[in-house]
Amino acid sequence: MKLFQAYLQLLFFLSLAATSTAVSTYAKTGCDDTCGGVMIPYPFGIGLNCSVNPWYVVECKSSTPYLSALNHMEILGVSLDNQTVTVSMPTLYSGCQNSVRNSSKATSFDLGGSPFLYSKIRNKIVFEGCGVASMMYNGSVVTGCSTACFNVTHSDRNNCYGFSCCETTIPKFLKSYNIQLTSLEGQGANGGCGSAFLVDATSYDPVSLKNTSFTPVSLLWTLTATEQVTCCEKQSPVNIAVDMFNGTIVNSRKCRSGNNPYLVDNCRRDPERQKYAKTGCNHTCGDVRIPYPFGIGANCSINEWYRVDCNSSTPYLPALKNLEVLKVYTENQTVIVRTQRISSCQKPVRNSSQTMSIDLGRSPFYFSNQNNKLVFEGCGTASLMENGSVLAACATACGTVIPNDRNNCFGIGCCQIAIPNVVKSYSIHLTGLEEEDGHCGSAFLMDETSYGEGWLPVRDTSSIRISLMWTLRDSDQVICCDGDAPERMIVDMSNGTSMDTWLCNRWSYGSPYLIDGCASQVTSCM
């Protein structure tokens, strides 16, 4: 009997030990790390003496977290990887009158002397209405987009791809901003602008957020040298230069490795063990990293579609008409390639023209809707079409154009718009073309990350960058790192159907598509 009781006590002790080691500590010792269903990791902290400084103190009230020092804004989530906190902010509304070229302006919440900035990575500006929405900072245009409102159907109003609604990214981090709305000529009865606001890109839904008074917005949080941050395994934080729109740089510090890398006793994996290519294969060509399932040369890729030729330190995809490879992303299954610019130029005023894309055919590649945008340089309307259906459109105004307007793409002589779904091929239809200073209409699909530091017009360039989504099928027999099974990801097509791909979604220091690409050795913590 005593032996049985001793055995039970031993099992109880072992179960406690296993439970304690399985729990990840995200808060300082003695502090809670959740409020309601929201994780609050350090450097934030619930209550006094639990955060890195008073700006990061979180008040947990009725199971809802609030940022005490930032007007008690509700916290929706905290990301350690992106170094952002998503908060619920009052929605900015700014409505124009129906008169032609009238405008209105709304002002954001000023983040002032806080360590928070409006994130350029996670947020986008959304405009619901007819005309041009411009985000302004101290009188300068930061970003913007424009909409077309001709023959808009009810279904068109439930998306945000250029019909009565448009969206675009912001190029810099900001402390505050204004949104100015301007109506376009010729938009008819619906020419009276609407509303525009900044919103977290992962949270925006054009249906559910209509007529709401609060909007999720992501803020970058920064840490200066005064915080004396010590990272996991007592490593020093790295310095991050944060670019502001006024030309200044804000210095921040970031810890990179750990479940919560800002706690000294919470490490993750050894970054030295990185593997991106199959054994015996190179993983770089010039300055470009080529991770598996792509591979340089024979027998180094998952199949022939992914084989890369490295010629004169430049990588090419021979199975895809030797398109030049600029970058491969394993986390979102995209590859950036360089392709010839397809343009269309018709001299007569208000003529129309149409151009066709590269047909990706039977390949496992698709034109990505994650990073690509339809860009139109000219005066009129550009429509992205597939099999006669319009997928996205944007319109421009070219009446009275000041010199500064020619250097952006916010609706004056140039417009841009996201595309809703992945496609195999497309055509671009231009209407209402008008010559301006000898230039005529030109439209193309283009990778938006190519110009991360702000919009640069690409007139007179012969090539552009475009983002392709790559997919993996059952025949590829995908095995993820550490022998994990892949996940099946469903991708919506523009024709109403869907396709699927295998995805290795595990965090990895190497390629998650290699069985030994996880860098699985766990470091010890002091």
Secondary structure, DSSP 4 states (H G I P E B T S, - for coil): -HHHHHHHHHHHHHHHHHHHHHSPP-S-TTS--EETTEE--TTSEESTTSSSSGGGEEEEETTEEEETTTTTEEEEEEETTTTEEEEEEEPP-----SSTT-EEEEEPPP-TTSSEEE-TTTEEEEEEEESEEEEEETTEEEEEEE-B-TT--TGGGGS-SSBSEEEEE-SSBBS--EEEEEPPTT-GGG-SEEEEEEEETTT--TTTTTT-SEEEEEEEE---GGG----GGGPPPEEEEEEBTTS-EEEEEE--SSSSTTSTT---B-TT----S-TT---EETTEE--TTSEESTTSSSSGGGEEEEETTEEEEGGGTTEEEEEEETTTTEEEEEEE-------STTEEEEEE----TTSSEEE-TTTEEEEEESSSEEEEEETTEEEEEEE-B-SS--GGGGGS-SSBSEEEEE-SSBBS--EEEEEEE--BTTB--EEEEEEGGGGTTS----TT-SEEEEEEEE---GGG----GGGPPPEEEEEEBTTS-EEEEEE--S--SS-TTSTT-S--PBPP--
